[in-house]
Amino acid sequence: MFEHALAGEGYEVVTAADAESAFATLAGDPFDLVLTDLKLPDGSGLDVVVASRKARASTPVLVLTAFGTVGTAVEAMKLGATDFLEKPVEVEDLFDLVESLLADPVRGARFETGRGTTIIGSHPHLRAALRLLERVAPTNSTVLLTGESGTGKELFARALHELSGRADRSFVAVNCAAIPESLIESELFGHEKGSFTGAHRRRAGRFEMAEGGTLFLDEIGDLGLAVQSKVLRVIEERNYERIGGRATLEADVRLVTATNRDLEKMVEEGNFRSDLFFRLDVFPIELPPLRDRPGDVAPLARHLLGRLADRHGRQAPELEADAVALLAGQPWPGNVRQLANVLERALILSEGPTLRAGEFAGLVVATEDDERRAVEEALRSSDGDKRRAAKLLGVSYRTLQRRVRKHELEGFPRYRD
């Protein structure tokens, strides 16, 4: 049951049926968290605690204990266990404890490529996307990144490149929505001198610039049908010609694409080629919106403030608790990009070593509808558990209770305390 529940939240779970198989598993690759019952078919969970500490002392160990054996659980904690849960276990309590044990309360979980790209967040859906990224990065497979605008698709594309065998070659990004349809073909494939009015010299296209490396086509759903067919040809035949050129150029390029549109629906409506869609959809990775992971807002905001402060030659201010609560409670329709913009403006306007909620006045516009949607989403994600919902929003339990009463959401979507 625990394996099914945790896997459903996006965690990668490995199980062991007894102590002996647990010892063998722990001797292999390191784990982020160990969850063990005290009573095992061939021994004690205390032995698993000791084995885990020997294998990797920094890995938290969560012990499950039956009623009446709390004393033994205390003994487990003396041996190095991090915490314990008394059975029967509420799944929501398990989720809360697992998430808190895996998250760094100050910086959050950090995913780093070692070549400059850092992704911040510990939400299970983001961690699931990162696991897929790690699996596909060493290959040459085409990757399709999906998600709302501002969720970090280009950051993921850069991470894919930096973890691939092409990391020492070029990473070239193109925003297909930002280039007029009349120019996009030349932008992608290049042109020869005199091939059209204004073509005064030969120009290399983005495929040529990315030779041997990675080409990232953002907002690929905005490509016209004519250019879609030419991109399809490059994928299938691995070659192309410049506009007005006769020479066929080889295309040794790893293609990563992204969209915030529903490509399958566009295929049904005749606005996107089905054959190209199937070529792009080889390995899709969906990035969660920021409003679905409010617990990541605080560490993400601190990380962004540090980078912004470096850019502006400033000392990074500390976020006060009321500012964290305000930011975590926003719906962020523009996702991480919007959060970064708000933080940059607040940083420029700030005068002291800290940022309080009042300093975001006018920078964050939270309407009544936005607040209601944020509360609804938190309650829905927590199955009505208000304490868990408050944690998701980054506010106190009493604050959430006030907002629930204010928006008449008592009992939504399922009544719980």
N, C-alpha and C positions, 0 to 999 in steps of 0.2 A: 504493500500500500504506500509506504514512504517513497519507494523508488518511483512508482507511478506518479505520485503527487509532486515530487521534486522535479522529475523530468518534465512534467507539464508546465512548471514554472520556468523552464529553460535551462535547468542545471544538467550537467553531464554526470550521471550517477553510475558507479561501479559497486556491485554487491558481493559480499562474501557470506557463505552459509554457516561458517563456523570459525573458531579462533585460528585453527591451523591454516585455512585458506586466507584468512585476514592477514596473518603474518607474511605469507608469500606475496600477497598483493601489495602490502606496505613496503616490501623490499624492492619493489619496482619503481615506476615513475612517481614523483611526489604528488600528494593531494592537497587541495586547498582546505578541506575540512574532513574530519572523520566522525562518523555517527555510529555509536555502538550500544547495544543492549548490555546490561550487566550480566545477565544470565545467558550463557551460550551452550550449545549442545555438548561441546567438548572442553569447556573451561570457563573462564571468567572474563568479563569485559575489562577488568582491571589489567589483565595481561595485554589486551589490545591497546590500552592507554599507554602502557610502558613501551610497547613495540612502536607505537606511533611517535612517541617522544624520541626514541632512539633513531628512528628513520628520518625525522625532520622535526626538530624541537619547536619550530615556529608554527606548525600546523595546529589549529584549534581542534580539540576533541570534545564532542558533545555526547554525554552519556544518558541513556534512557533507563529509568529505574521504576520498579513497581512500587505501589503503596506499601509503606512499612520498611523499605530498605534505603531510606534517605541517609542513614548513617553510613552505609556502604558507599553511597554517592559522594559523601563528604570525603571518604577515604580516597575515592577516585580522583577528586580534585587535589588532594595532597600529593598524589602521584603525577599530577600534571594535566588532568582534565580541565577544560575551560569552564564548562557549565553542565547542568543536568536538567532533564525534563522528567516530571513524574507522570507515569502512565495511569489512565489512558490519556493520550496526547491529542490535543486539538491541533488539526493540521495548520490552522492559521497561526497558532503559537509557534509551531515548528518553523513556518515560513519566516516569521518575525525574527526568531532567534538565529536561524541560518543566515538571513540577510545581514543582521547586525554583526555576526561573527566574521563574515566575509568582507565587510566594508570597513575601510579606514575612515573614521569619523572626521578627519581633517582634510586629507587629500583625496579620499575615495580610492577605488581600485584604479591602478594605472596600467595601461597597456602601451608598451613602448617598443618600437621597431629597432632601436639602436642606431637609427640613421636620421633622427630628428622628429619623427612623428609620434605624438603621444595622444592617446584616447582615454578620456576620464569617464568612469562610471562603473557601478557594481550591480545595476539592475539585471536580473536574470535574462531578460530579452536582449539587452545589449551584450551581455557575456556570451549568449548563444550565437549572436551575429559575429562576435570576435573569434569564437571557436571555428566557425565556418571559414572566416577569413584566413586563419592559420592553416586550415586544411588545404585550401585552394591556392594560396599564395605561391607555393613552390612549383606549381604546374604552369602550363601555358594556356589553360582553359580560359575561355571568354567568360567574364563575370558581369552580371546585371545587378546593379545596386538600385533598390527601390525604397521609397519613403518620401515623406513630405519635404518641401523646400526648407533648407537650413538644418537638416538633421545630421549633416557631416558626411555626405556621400563623397565629396572630393577628398576629405581626410582619409576615408576608408580606401579610396582608390590609390592614394599615395602610400598608404601602409601596405597594400597589396604589392605595389611596385617595389618598395623597399625590402620586403621579405622574399622577393623572387630572385631568380638567377639573373635577372636583367637589371638589378639595382644599380650597377655601375654605368648603365646607359641612360638615355634621356627619358624623362617623364614629361609628356606633352598633354596639356589639358585644353579642351575646346568646349565652350558653352554654345551649343547649337542654337539656343533660343536667342542669343545676343547678336547673331550674324544674319544680315538680310539674306533672303532666299536666293537672290541673284548673285550673291558672292560666296555662298557656302561651298559650292563645288570647287571653286578656285582655292578657297581656304583649306580644304581637305586634301586636294590632289595636286595643287600647284598649277602653273600655266607657263607656256612658252612665250617668248617675246613676240608681240604682234598678233597673238591669238585672238584678241578682242580689243576694242577701243580702250585706251588707257593702259594696256599691257606693254609698258616700255622696256621691260626686261624680264628675263626668266625668273620665276619665283617658285621656291620649294613649298610644297604643301605640308600639312601637319603629319600625314602618313610618312612622308620622307624625313621630316625632322625627328620623328620618333623611331626611326629605323634601329632595330636591335633592342629597343626599349619598350615602353608602355604608352599607348595612346588612350586617353580618357575622354570619352564623348559624353558630356553632361547634357541632360535634357534632350536625349535622342528622340523622344517622341515629337519634337518640333521639326524634325527633318521632313522635307517634302518627299513625295513618292519617287520622283526622278532620282534624287540623290540617294534615297534608300536602296534603290536597285544597284547603284554603283558601290555602296558600302557592302552590300551582300556579295557582289562579285569579288571584292578584296578578301572577304572572309573565306569564300569558297575556293578561289583560284590563287590567292596570295600574290596578286599582282595588279597593276593599274597603269594608266597613262596620265601624264599632265594634260591639261586642256590645250589643244592645238599641237600636241606632241605625237610622235610616231613610236618612240622608244617605249618598250614595256619595262616597267620598274618592278623589282621584287619588293614584297611587303613582309619583312620579318618583324612583325609588330604584335605585341600582346594587347588585345583590345578589352578595355573595361568601359562599360556604359552605365548610365544612370538616368532615372526618370522619376518624376513625381506624378506621372499620369498613369492611367490604367491601360497598358498596351494591349491587353487581351480585348478590352472593350473597343479600343481603336481598330483592332483587326476586324472585329465583328461589324464595325461601322464603315469599313473600307478605307480608313485613314492611315493604316499602317500595314505593311506587307506581312502576311502570315509567315512566309518562308524566312524573312529576316528576323521576325520575332522568335521563331524556333531556334535560329542560330544564336541569338543573343541570350536566350533564356536557358542556356546550358547549366549555369550555376548561379541561381538568384540568391541574393542576400537582402533581407528586408531590415531597414533601420527603424527603430521605434521613435515616435515623436517624443519631445522633451516632456510634454504634459503627462505621458504615461510613466515617467520615471522621476517623479518629483524629489525622491531621495537623493538623486544624483545632482540636483541643482546646486546645493551648497559646495561640494567639492569641485564641481565644474566651474562655478563662479570664482572660487578662490584661485583655481588654476588659470583661468582667463585673466583675472586681475593681475596676476604675477606677470603674464606675458605682455599685457597691455602696459603695465608700469615700466617694464624694460624698454618697450618701444618708445615711450614718451619720456624716458629718463627720470622717472619718478619712483618713489618708494611705494611699494604696494600697500594700500591701507587694509586693515582688518575689517571683516564684515561682522557687525554686531548681530546679536541673536534676532532682534526685531527685523533687521534687513534680510537675514536669511529666511525668516518666516514669510516676509512679504514676497520675496523672489520665488520661494518654493510654492507659494499659493497661486502663482500666475498661470494662465493657460498657455502662454507662449505660442501663439499661432505661427510665429516666424522661427520657432525652435531655437537651436543654439546660436544661430546667426543673430537673431533678435536679442537674445541674452547678452551676447558680446557687445552689440551696439549700445545697449542700455548701460552696461558696465563701463564702457569707454567714456560715454558722456558724463556719467557720475564721477569717474576718476578725474576727468579734466576739471570738473566744477568743484571737486572736493578741496578742502583746505586743511583738514586735520589728518591724524593717523588712523582714523576709523571711518567707516561708512555706516550710518544708521538709516532706518526706514525713511525718515523724513527727507533725507537727501536724494531719494528717488522720486520725490513728488514731481509730477509733471513728466517724468521719464517713463513711468509704468502706468498705463491706463487700465485700471481694473473696473469694468462695469459690473452692475449687479448680475447680468446674465453670465459674464465671465466667471464670477465668483461661484454662482450656482453650478455652472458646468464643471468647474474644478472640484467642488464638493461631491457632485454626483459621480464623477469619474473615480475619485478616491474611494467612495463608498462602494461603487460597483467593483473596483479592483480588490477591495478587502472583503467582499461579500457581506457588507453591512457592519463589519467589525469597526466600531468607531475609534478604538485605540490604535488599530492598525492604520485606519484612514488618516487620523491625525498625524501619525508618523510619516505617512506618504506625503502629506501636505507640508510637513515641517512646522506644524503649529501645535499648541498645547491641546490636551483633551477638552478643556473647558472652552477654548476658542472654537473648536470644531462643534461642540454642543450648541454654542450660540448661533453658529452659522446654519446648523441643521434646523434649529427652531425658526430662524429668520426666513429660511427658504422653504419651510414646511416639508422637510425631507425625512421626518421621523419614520423609520420602518423601511426606508429605501436602500437597496432593492430587496432587502430581507432583514427583518427585525433581529438586531443583536444589541448587546450593551456597548 
